[in-house]
Amino acid sequence: MSSSSSTGYFANEYLCHCGARSVVQEHYGYFEWIDPPTCVCETEIVAKIIEKSSKLEKSVLIAHEREVVARGMEARAREKEMMTRKKEKMYMHALVVSWCLIVVLLVSFWYSD
């Protein structure tokens, strides 16, 4: 390890786990990593990762919007089904009442003779 001083900082070189050299500046118990500039290949890889991440975020937003629309459609379908069942029940009651009235009229005509 070598050390040098510049404006109150002590620069120390360390070996990274990958074998590359990295520098740490220490000042009053705090430290700051100083990384060497990235190569062109790393920059391209980072750009591709950011691009893929953006595409995934967009697809997640689209999927969320579709889910919201589907839930709205499902809620409207349930409401429509409930209204249909209410109408069905009302028509069933009307049918029973009409048949009861027909039976009463037939019985009254039969006994009136």
Backbone torsions as a table, in degrees:
resi	resn	phi	psi	omega
1	MET	NA	138.2	176.1
2	SER	-117.2	154.8	177.5
3	SER	-136.3	147.2	176.2
4	SER	-143.6	156.3	-179.2
5	SER	-113.4	139.6	174.3
6	SER	-150.7	118.3	-179.9
7	THR	49.2	46.9	173.7
8	GLY	84.1	-3.7	179.2
9	TYR	-99.8	149.1	173.6
10	PHE	-112.8	115.1	-178.5
11	ALA	-91.4	123.3	179.0
12	ASN	-119.5	137.5	178.4
13	GLU	-96.3	136.9	176.5
14	TYR	-129.4	153.5	174.4
15	LEU	-93.1	130.6	177.1
16	CYS	-75.0	166.3	177.7
17	HIS	-63.2	-22.5	178.7
18	CYS	-87.9	-5.0	178.4
19	GLY	102.0	-10.6	-180.0
20	ALA	-78.1	153.5	177.7
21	ARG	-86.4	139.3	173.9
22	SER	-131.9	156.1	-175.4
23	VAL	-118.5	138.9	177.1
24	VAL	-121.0	129.9	174.7
25	GLN	-100.8	132.1	-179.3
26	GLU	-116.0	138.7	179.5
27	HIS	-154.3	115.0	178.9
28	TYR	53.5	42.5	176.6
29	GLY	84.2	-5.9	176.6
30	TYR	-100.9	156.5	178.4
31	PHE	-136.1	160.6	179.7
32	GLU	-142.6	128.5	178.3
33	TRP	-76.4	138.0	173.6
34	ILE	-117.1	107.5	-178.4
35	ASP	-94.5	143.0	175.2
36	PRO	-69.9	159.4	179.8
37	PRO	-60.8	148.0	-178.5
38	THR	-80.1	154.1	179.5
39	CYS	-82.0	171.7	-177.6
40	VAL	-62.1	-40.4	-179.0
41	CYS	-61.8	-44.9	179.1
42	GLU	-63.7	-39.5	178.8
43	THR	-62.6	-41.7	178.4
44	GLU	-64.9	-41.8	179.7
45	ILE	-63.4	-43.8	178.6
46	VAL	-62.0	-41.4	178.8
47	ALA	-62.4	-41.3	178.7
48	LYS	-66.0	-40.2	179.1
49	ILE	-64.4	-42.3	178.7
50	ILE	-64.5	-41.0	178.7
51	GLU	-62.5	-45.6	178.7
52	LYS	-64.3	-38.7	178.8
53	SER	-63.6	-42.0	178.1
54	SER	-63.0	-42.5	178.3
55	LYS	-62.4	-42.1	178.6
56	LEU	-64.4	-41.0	177.8
57	GLU	-62.2	-41.8	178.2
58	LYS	-63.8	-42.7	-179.6
59	SER	-67.0	-33.8	176.3
60	VAL	-65.5	-42.6	178.2
61	LEU	-62.9	-42.5	178.7
62	ILE	-63.5	-42.9	178.8
63	ALA	-63.2	-39.2	178.7
64	HIS	-64.9	-43.7	177.9
65	GLU	-61.1	-42.1	179.1
66	ARG	-64.5	-37.6	178.5
67	GLU	-65.0	-41.2	178.7
68	VAL	-62.6	-43.2	178.8
69	VAL	-63.6	-43.8	-179.3
70	ALA	-63.6	-40.4	178.4
71	ARG	-65.1	-37.7	176.7
72	GLY	-64.0	-43.6	178.5
73	MET	-64.1	-39.2	179.0
74	GLU	-64.6	-40.9	179.1
75	ALA	-64.5	-42.0	177.8
76	ARG	-65.1	-38.4	179.2
77	ALA	-65.4	-40.6	177.6
78	ARG	-63.8	-42.0	178.6
79	GLU	-62.6	-42.8	179.0
80	LYS	-64.6	-39.6	178.2
81	GLU	-62.9	-41.9	178.5
82	MET	-62.6	-42.8	178.5
83	MET	-64.3	-39.9	178.7
84	THR	-63.4	-42.1	178.5
85	ARG	-64.8	-38.9	177.2
86	LYS	-62.5	-44.4	178.4
87	LYS	-63.3	-42.1	179.4
88	GLU	-60.1	-44.1	179.3
89	LYS	-64.1	-41.3	178.9
90	MET	-63.4	-44.4	179.8
91	TYR	-66.2	-34.6	177.4
92	MET	-64.3	-43.3	176.8
93	HIS	-62.0	-42.6	179.7
94	ALA	-63.2	-39.1	178.9
95	LEU	-64.6	-45.0	179.9
96	VAL	-63.0	-44.5	179.7
97	VAL	-63.1	-42.1	-179.1
98	SER	-65.0	-39.8	177.9
99	TRP	-67.6	-37.5	175.6
100	CYS	-62.0	-43.2	178.0
101	LEU	-63.4	-39.7	178.1
102	ILE	-63.1	-43.4	179.2
103	VAL	-63.3	-43.1	179.6
104	VAL	-62.7	-43.4	179.2
105	LEU	-64.7	-43.4	179.1
106	LEU	-62.6	-43.4	180.0
107	VAL	-65.5	-40.3	-179.5
108	SER	-67.1	-37.5	177.4
109	PHE	-70.4	-36.0	-177.6
110	TRP	-66.9	-43.2	-179.4
111	TYR	-81.6	-16.9	-179.9
112	SER	-76.9	-19.0	-179.5
113	ASP	-76.4	NA	NA
